[in-house]
Amino acid sequence: MVSIEAIVRKVMGDDFIKKVVVQRDVSYDGEPILRIRVVYDDERGDPEASKMIEVTEQLWRLTSQGEEKLFPVTDFVSSADDTRQAAAA
């Protein structure tokens, strides 16, 4: 099976993506979800909306396969914001 990170890097461009963090979690409704944090290199610009949509569609297809259906919750975060959030934590 293709990994979530591999999908993100293929669609968005390997050199554009700094890191992809995936965590299993439970939604407020008690449903299983995957929190996917995509950190992109903001020095290279903002991500294209069409590529973010494509990533989301591919992640939906991937996470809806198999026994366990996991709803993907995807955040696209600039590397500058990621650094600020890490410092504040």
C-alpha positions as CSV (number, residue, x, y, z in Angstrom):
1,M,0.0,0.0,0.0
2,V,1.2,3.5,-0.8
3,S,2.0,5.6,2.2
4,I,0.3,8.9,3.0
5,E,3.6,10.7,2.9
6,A,4.4,9.2,-0.5
7,I,1.0,10.5,-1.9
8,V,1.6,14.0,-0.5
9,R,5.1,14.2,-1.8
10,K,4.2,12.9,-5.2
11,V,1.3,15.3,-5.7
12,M,2.8,18.4,-4.1
13,G,6.4,17.8,-5.1
14,D,9.1,16.2,-2.9
15,D,11.2,19.4,-2.7
16,F,8.1,21.5,-1.7
17,I,7.3,19.3,1.4
18,K,9.3,19.7,4.6
19,K,7.5,17.0,6.6
20,V,4.3,15.0,6.9
21,V,3.1,14.0,10.3
22,V,0.3,11.4,10.7
23,Q,-1.5,10.6,13.9
24,R,-4.4,8.4,14.7
25,D,-7.1,10.1,16.7
26,V,-10.8,10.1,17.5
27,S,-13.1,12.9,16.4
28,Y,-15.5,14.8,18.7
29,D,-18.2,12.3,17.5
30,G,-16.1,9.3,18.6
31,E,-15.2,8.3,15.0
32,P,-11.6,7.2,14.2
33,I,-9.7,9.8,12.2
34,L,-6.2,10.4,10.9
35,R,-4.8,13.8,11.6
36,I,-2.4,14.6,8.7
37,R,-0.2,17.7,9.1
38,V,1.6,18.7,5.8
39,V,4.4,21.2,6.4
40,Y,5.4,22.9,3.2
41,D,8.4,25.2,2.4
42,D,6.9,28.7,2.4
43,E,10.0,30.1,0.8
44,R,8.9,28.3,-2.3
45,G,5.5,29.9,-2.2
46,D,2.0,28.8,-1.3
47,P,0.6,25.4,-2.3
48,E,-1.6,25.3,-5.3
49,A,-5.3,24.8,-4.5
50,S,-5.6,22.1,-7.2
51,K,-2.8,20.1,-5.7
52,M,-4.3,20.4,-2.2
53,I,-7.6,19.1,-3.6
54,E,-5.9,16.2,-5.4
55,V,-4.0,15.2,-2.2
56,T,-7.3,15.3,-0.2
57,E,-9.1,13.1,-2.9
58,Q,-6.2,10.6,-3.0
59,L,-6.1,10.4,0.8
60,W,-9.9,9.8,0.9
61,R,-9.4,6.9,-1.5
62,L,-6.5,5.4,0.5
63,T,-8.1,5.7,4.0
64,S,-11.5,4.3,2.9
65,Q,-10.0,1.0,1.9
66,G,-9.8,-2.0,4.2
67,E,-11.6,-2.9,7.3
68,E,-11.0,0.3,9.3
69,K,-12.4,3.4,7.6
70,L,-10.4,6.4,8.8
71,F,-11.6,10.0,8.0
72,P,-8.5,12.0,6.9
73,V,-8.3,15.5,8.6
74,T,-5.6,17.3,6.6
75,D,-3.8,20.6,7.6
76,F,-1.5,22.4,5.3
77,V,0.9,24.5,7.4
78,S,3.8,26.7,6.2
79,S,7.2,25.9,7.6
80,A,7.3,29.4,9.3
81,D,4.0,28.7,11.1
82,D,5.1,25.2,12.1
83,T,8.3,26.7,13.7
84,R,6.2,29.3,15.6
85,Q,3.8,26.7,16.8
86,A,6.6,24.4,18.0
87,A,8.2,27.3,19.9
88,A,4.9,28.2,21.6
89,A,4.3,24.6,22.8
